[in-house]
Amino acid sequence: MNDVIKKCKTALQKHYKGRFKGLLLYGSKARDQAEISSDIDMLVLLTQAVISTDYREYPKETFWLSFNGETAS
């Protein structure tokens, strides 16, 4: 699980560069109540809002993690 979070943080830092200010974990994982099927809830902190709703503009490394065999186990 921590590897997935680290990969997301690294990809977000690379993608947003100086605009990236942090990554907050919330939900069942943050409360230490996550199960094997739980998702990972993360809030990305940026200096400026992302206006586009086009998923293709987001870092593909974070968007596709769950489809590439990465799991929360």
C-alpha positions, 0 to 999 in steps of 0.5 A: 500500500505504501508503495502505491502512495509513494508512486502517486506522490512521485508522479504528482511531483513530477507532473505538477512540479512547483505547483505540487504542495502535498498529498493528504491521505484520508478515508479507511486507510488513514483511519487504519481500517482498510480492507484488501478491497479498499480504495485509497483516498488521497487529496492533492494539494496544489498552488493553483486549481486544475480546471480541466475535467479531461482525465488525459491531462492528469498524470497517467502514472496515478490514474492507471495504478489500479489497472496495472496490478497495483493493489492495496494489500 
